[in-house]
């Protein structure tokens, strides 16, 4: 749920990067953080335990304009993707205004992508929100891998019933990273 800071004339929105382990969530955030001008972003923080980590930073996009005279500041989070950390994912997802689901395009990751997306749907619904109305964008990452599944197959298994915007990406090179971010940002702002 967006927070409004009247004194600073800012609306704070939370976007969570969600997906299976090692799909590229952290790579997305690190790339975005490296490309955003210093005056418009906060520090890249890592909240780590012995076995997992969540990355976080906030930034003020200069090209999205204002909402009723308020600047919009986005807080971007990643979640640990490994199956064992579902409770952490639920906690980080709490209060999210939008989600980028990062899918690993490699053929051997298709089942993990499906299971992770189903878990995301359950977790959003458990928060009393309607999954099909929640701001969501899919990113098909690792499109440069030799065993990448064709986009049509990813669409069939991940996007045929929800029909949300989706982008191809190679997060390690920055390809598709800002297209994905811009799309989820616009969806979140339109919900405000």
C-alpha positions in Angstrom: 0.0 0.0 0.0 1.5 3.3 -1.1 2.5 5.7 1.7 2.1 9.4 1.4 4.7 11.8 2.9 2.8 15.1 2.9 5.8 17.1 4.2 8.1 15.9 1.4 5.2 15.8 -1.1 6.1 12.3 -2.1 4.2 9.1 -2.6 6.2 6.0 -1.6 5.5 2.8 -3.6 6.9 -0.6 -3.0 7.8 -2.9 -5.9 8.9 -6.4 -5.3 11.0 -8.5 -7.7 9.8 -12.1 -7.2 10.7 -15.4 -8.8 12.6 -18.7 -8.4 16.2 -18.9 -7.0 18.9 -17.5 -9.2 16.5 -16.2 -11.9 18.0 -12.7 -12.0 16.1 -10.6 -9.4 19.3 -9.4 -7.7 20.9 -8.7 -11.1 18.0 -6.5 -12.1 18.2 -4.4 -9.0 22.0 -4.1 -9.2 21.7 -3.0 -12.8 19.0 -0.4 -12.1 20.9 0.9 -9.1 24.1 1.3 -11.1 22.2 3.2 -13.9 20.1 5.6 -11.8 21.8 9.0 -11.2 23.2 9.4 -7.7 21.0 12.3 -6.7 17.9 10.3 -7.4 18.6 7.1 -5.5 19.3 5.8 -2.0 21.9 3.3 -1.0 21.7 -0.3 -2.1 21.1 -2.2 1.1 21.3 -5.9 1.7 19.4 -7.4 4.6 21.2 -10.7 5.1 21.0 -13.7 7.4 23.3 -16.6 7.4 21.6 -18.2 4.4 19.5 -15.6 2.6 19.4 -12.0 1.6 17.0 -9.4 0.5 18.2 -6.3 -1.4 16.5 -2.9 -1.2 16.9 0.6 -2.4 14.7 3.5 -3.2 14.8 6.0 -6.1 12.9 8.9 -7.5 12.3 8.5 -11.2 12.5 11.8 -12.9 10.6 10.9 -16.1 7.3 9.6 -14.6 6.0 13.0 -13.6 3.8 13.8 -10.6 0.6 12.4 -9.1 -1.7 15.2 -7.9 1.4 17.4 -7.3 3.4 14.6 -5.5 6.6 13.0 -6.7 6.6 9.3 -6.7 9.4 7.5 -5.0 9.8 3.8 -5.6 11.2 1.3 -3.1 12.5 -1.8 -4.9 13.0 -5.1 -3.1 14.1 -8.6 -4.1 13.1 -11.7 -2.3 15.2 -14.9 -1.8 13.9 -17.4 -4.4 14.9 -20.7 -2.8 11.8 -22.7 -1.8 12.8 -22.9 1.8 12.4 -19.1 2.3 8.7 -18.7 1.6 8.1 -16.9 4.9 10.6 -14.3 4.0 9.0 -13.8 0.6 5.6 -13.4 2.3 7.0 -10.8 4.7 8.8 -8.8 1.9 5.6 -9.0 -0.3 3.5 -7.5 2.5 2.5 -4.0 1.5 3.7 -4.3 -2.1 2.1 -2.0 -4.7 3.3 -4.1 -7.6 5.4 -7.1 -8.5 7.9 -7.9 -11.2 7.9 -11.7 -11.6 11.3 -12.7 -13.0 11.2 -16.0 -14.8 14.4 -17.9 -15.7 14.1 -18.7 -19.4 16.2 -21.9 -19.2 14.3 -25.1 -20.1 15.2 -26.9 -16.8 13.7 -24.0 -14.8 10.2 -24.0 -16.3 8.7 -26.1 -13.4 10.3 -23.8 -10.8 8.9 -20.7 -12.6 5.4 -22.2 -12.6 5.6 -23.1 -8.9 7.0 -19.7 -8.0 4.2 -17.9 -9.9 1.6 -20.1 -8.3 3.0 -19.3 -4.9 3.0 -15.6 -5.7 -0.7 -15.8 -6.6 -1.5 -17.6 -3.3 0.6 -15.0 -1.3 -1.1 -12.0 -2.9 -4.6 -13.6 -2.3 -3.6 -14.3 1.3 -3.2 -10.6 1.8 -6.8 -10.0 0.7 -5.9 -8.8 -2.8 -7.1 -10.1 -6.1 -4.2 -11.6 -8.0 -5.7 -10.9 -11.5 -6.2 -7.2 -10.6 -2.8 -6.7 -8.9 -0.1 -4.7 -10.8 2.1 -7.4 -12.2 4.7 -7.6 -15.0 6.5 -10.7 -16.2 10.1 -10.6 -17.2 11.5 -13.6 -19.2 15.2 -13.3 -18.2 18.3 -15.1 -19.5 17.1 -15.0 -23.1 20.7 -15.3 -24.2 21.1 -18.8 -22.8 21.4 -21.6 -25.4 18.7 -23.7 -23.7 16.2 -20.8 -23.4 12.6 -21.8 -23.9 10.8 -20.1 -26.8 8.7 -17.1 -25.6 5.5 -18.7 -26.9 6.0 -21.6 -24.5 6.8 -19.3 -21.6 3.6 -17.3 -22.5 1.6 -20.6 -22.6 2.7 -21.7 -19.1 3.1 -18.4 -17.3 0.9 -15.8 -19.0 -2.0 -17.4 -20.8 -4.5 -17.0 -18.0 -3.3 -13.7 -16.4 -2.3 -11.8 -19.6 0.0 -9.2 -18.1 2.7 -7.2 -19.8 5.8 -9.3 -20.3 9.3 -8.4 -21.4 12.3 -10.4 -22.6 15.5 -9.6 -20.8 19.1 -10.3 -20.3 19.5 -8.6 -17.0 23.2 -9.1 -16.8 23.6 -6.8 -19.8 20.7 -4.5 -18.9 18.5 -5.6 -21.8 14.9 -5.3 -21.0 15.5 -4.2 -17.4 14.3 -0.6 -17.7 11.4 -1.6 -20.0 10.2 -3.9 -17.3 10.6 -1.3 -14.6 8.9 1.4 -16.5 5.9 -0.9 -17.2 5.4 -1.9 -13.5 5.9 1.7 -12.4 3.2 2.9 -14.8 0.8 0.1 -13.6 1.4 1.1 -10.0 0.9 4.8 -10.7 -2.3 4.1 -12.5 -3.6 2.3 -9.4 -2.9 5.3 -7.3 
